[in-house]
Amino acid sequence: MAEKVRDRAHHEKLFKASMSPIRRKMVATIGIYGKTLDELKQELKEELKLSDFQFKFNLDWLMREGFVVEKEGKLVLTDDGIELLEAG
């Protein structure tokens, strides 16, 4: 398999995602197996004390930037999401 091209824009996107503790925690909680929206919301709102707005804003950002997608009723990480998860 060919190695993915990582240009400046790609690195900036990963950096911006990694700078938010909420987004990092969302990615870690979704993990490699995925979570339903309800599972993710329940876990993170309790643990991080997030408002509905904070939860939706950060999840929408991760989806818009291509780190998370919804498949078959579950939120799952894309290749970029897995890369962010592996980066810690």
N, C-alpha and C positions, 0 to 999 in steps of 0.2 A: 504494500500500500504506500502511496506517495505521501511524503511528509507535508503537512499543511503549511502554507506560506503564512508567516507571521510578520506583517508589516507594522509600521508605526501606529496606524489606526487601531489595529488589533491589540497591540500592547496597551494603548491608551484606554481602550474599552475594558480590558482586564484590570488595569490599574484602578479605574474609576469604580468598578464593581467591588474590588477588594478593599477599597477605602471605607466602605460602609459596613459596620459590624452587623447591622440588621440583614443586609443582603448576604453577607458571608454565612450568617446563621441560617438563613432561608435555604441557601444552596446546600449546606451541610445537613440540614434536616430532611430535605428532599432526597439527598443521597443517590446512590446508584440504582435503588429499587423504585424510587418515586413515592409519592404520597397523593392522596386525594386532597382537594382544596380544603375540605372540612378538617381532615387530619392535620394538615399543615397549620391552618388557622388556629385550631384549638391548642396545639403544642406551643406555637410561637407567641400567641397572645398571652398565654399564661406565663410562660418563661420570661419573655422580654417586656411584658406589660405594654403591648402595642395597642394603639387605638385602631379602629377599623380603617381610618384614613391612612395611617402609617403602614399598615399591613398591605392594603390595596396599592398604595403608591409604589412601594418597593417591589412587590410581586409584578405589577404592571411594567415597571422599569426592566426587571430581569427578563420578562417575556419579550418586550419590545426590542431589547438589545440582543436577543438570541441566546440567552443562557438557559432558559426554561421554556418548554412547550407543553401543551396538554395533549395527551394521547390516551384514547380509550378511557376517559374519565379520571386519569391520573396526571399529575404534574410530574414531568420527568426532565432530567438535565440533558441538554444538547452536548455536543463535543466541547464547545466552549465552556459550558457549565461544569463538565467533568474536569476540564483543565483548571478552572477556578477552584473546584473542590480539592484537587490534588495539590494546588499551590498553598492550600491551608488557609 
